[in-house]
Amino acid sequence: MCQYPLALRYPDLVSVLPGAIEFELDVWIAMHEDLKTSRRMRLMFDHLAEEMGAYIREGTQEPAEKAAAK
């Protein structure tokens, strides 16, 4: 079981019982409280959050949309 947008990246995966089971699954990124004041860690954290979002958004595109985006 995985998030549907991520599964779209792998065309060999087969949907089992499509439409029968659907729910949203949040993604959390956590940082220890002691690191929140570190500029270096904040920049890394922001970059990680941005790139993870882009990775998931890219996975939601159908193959034709991906080809057009390149």
C-alpha positions as CSV (number, residue, x, y, z in Angstrom):
1,M,0.0,0.0,0.0
2,C,1.3,3.4,-0.9
3,Q,0.2,6.9,-1.8
4,Y,-1.5,7.0,-5.2
5,P,0.5,10.0,-6.5
6,L,3.7,8.1,-5.7
7,A,2.5,4.9,-7.2
8,L,1.8,6.6,-10.5
9,R,5.6,6.9,-10.9
10,Y,5.9,3.2,-11.3
11,P,3.8,1.9,-14.2
12,D,4.5,-1.8,-13.3
13,L,2.5,-1.4,-10.0
14,V,-1.0,-2.8,-10.3
15,S,-3.9,-1.2,-8.5
16,V,-5.8,-3.8,-6.3
17,L,-9.5,-3.1,-5.9
18,P,-9.3,0.3,-7.5
19,G,-11.8,2.8,-6.0
20,A,-12.7,0.4,-3.2
21,I,-10.3,1.7,-0.6
22,E,-9.4,5.4,-0.7
23,F,-8.0,7.6,2.0
24,E,-5.5,10.5,2.3
25,L,-2.2,9.9,3.8
26,D,-0.3,12.9,5.1
27,V,3.4,13.2,4.9
28,W,5.2,14.8,7.9
29,I,8.7,16.1,8.1
30,A,10.0,16.6,11.6
31,M,12.9,18.4,13.2
32,H,14.2,18.3,16.7
33,E,13.2,21.4,18.6
34,D,16.8,22.3,19.4
35,L,17.6,22.6,15.7
36,K,14.8,25.0,14.8
37,T,17.1,28.0,15.4
38,S,19.9,26.8,13.2
39,R,19.9,28.7,9.9
40,R,21.7,25.8,8.2
41,M,19.1,23.3,9.4
42,R,16.2,25.6,8.5
43,L,17.5,26.0,4.9
44,M,17.9,22.2,4.6
45,F,14.4,21.6,6.1
46,D,12.8,24.1,3.7
47,H,14.6,22.6,0.7
48,L,13.6,19.1,1.7
49,A,9.9,20.1,2.1
50,E,9.9,21.9,-1.3
51,E,11.6,19.0,-3.1
52,M,9.4,16.3,-1.6
53,G,6.3,18.3,-2.6
54,A,7.7,18.6,-6.2
55,Y,8.4,14.9,-6.3
56,I,4.9,14.0,-5.2
57,R,3.3,16.6,-7.6
58,E,5.3,15.2,-10.5
59,G,4.1,11.7,-9.7
60,T,0.5,12.8,-10.1
61,Q,0.9,13.7,-13.7
62,E,-0.2,11.2,-16.4
63,P,2.6,10.1,-18.7
64,A,1.5,12.5,-21.5
65,E,1.7,15.4,-19.2
66,K,5.2,14.4,-18.0
67,A,6.4,14.2,-21.6
68,A,5.0,17.7,-22.4
69,A,6.7,19.1,-19.3
70,K,10.1,18.1,-20.4
